[in-house]
Amino acid sequence: MIRGCGDRISLTPVFAAFLLGTTACDRPSCDTAQLNERTKALVQRMHARNPVPGISVAIVAPGMFPGAVTAVHGVRSLASGDSLTSSDRFLAGSVGKMFFAGLGLRDAGNGRLSLDAPVATFLPASGIAAFAWITPRMLLKHTGGIGEYDRPFMDALIREPARERQTNDWLDVIRRHAPVAADTGTFRYSDLNYVVLAMVLDAIEPSGAYATIQQEILTPLQLHATAPSVSAKIERLVVGYDGERSMFGQDAMMSNGALIYNPQFEWGGGGFASTPTDLANFMTAFRRGRVFPDSLWTMAIAKPNGVAADVHQWRGMGVHVDSTSLGSSYGHSGFMPGYVSWVRWYETLGVSVAMQVNASDGARLIDDGFDWVDSVAAITSLHCRAR
């Protein structure tokens, strides 16, 4: 864990080598120019090991420097060869769950949402028996017994990738695989938990979940590059690549300026396009009580029942809770065909790091992106000290 000058850094050997020769013991605050150069070099090294078309990284450290330090490498499209910029958007995948979790916790804090009310209270016409005992708290924690998308849902997505999904497209999966009360309390990660959460939030928000997230979270935080991914055309979206074995039968996930699938199918399971700068700023705000009341933070990251005392990784409400070589961290990863994202807040450092790439196939993306995010955070701690 990094606590100050003189402390040792414990990272995986592959990434620790990239930090050799980097010190900051004589610097009073933050050398952002040096940080930027070191981060660029690290991103280039990542690209040498992971030949994705483009990599975009942002660092936000409110106590060290204003704004964000960014680094990009590569191209936004293999066909055009246009250079990637820090303002280019990627599909954020499951990282978007944090926006819906943030709104849910915000509504819990202001009394608009009861976390322990049956989902049937909000969705009485669903006809799903399990909604009589599943609650928003369970949805947030993936403990209601709801499973993941099934074969009929995925076959329909492949067959009709551009079609806009309707409420019953998601609910029919739950109807075909009815949750049982005995599974309540057992962790089972599923996008459908957050799709149902989005339905609940739509039911209690007069303008709907997306519009309320925009009005109450994105606009106040000035996250102008973040937008719902509800159509195949998204401004400044880079071209994503899913490899030759993609379920959609081709590598490039865009054609003629539009996605070959409608990302609206993800909804509450993710549902946003963004940039690393916005994601790092949001992660910082999420942790520091600017998205929902800070009094709910302990509840949001609480270790689930049944998790052993010596386990140091689990899922909270909208966040992964991890024990890293840099101390406790909170964040999320995200996947959509052609795009992968990672974001983490480092509690000891007071730093958020986000990274996005525009490839999702194993031939191009070899390493765990969180290892690289950790390395960026480690470089930040060496070059910057909180004022």
Buried (B, 14 or more C-beta within 10 A) or exposed (E): BBEEEEEEBEBEEEBBEBBEEBEBEEBEBBBBEBBBEBBBBBBEBBBEEBEBBBBBBBBBBBEBBEEBBBBBBBBBBBEEEBEBBBBBBBBBBBBBBBBBBBBBBBBBBEEBBBBEEBBBBBBEEBEBBBBEBBBBBBBBBBBBBBBBBBEEBBEBBEEEBEBEBEBEBBBBBBEEBEBEEEBBBEEBEBBBBBBBBBBBBBBBBEEBBBEBBBEBBBEEBEBEBBBBBBEBEBEBBBBBBBBEEBEBEEBBBBEEEBBBBBBBBBBBBBBBBBBBBBBBBBBBBBBBEBBBEEEBBEBBBBBBEEBEEEEEEBBBBBBBBBEBBBBBBBBBBBBBBBBBBBBBBBBBBBBBBBBBBBBBBEEBBEEEBBBBBBBBBBBBBBBBBBE
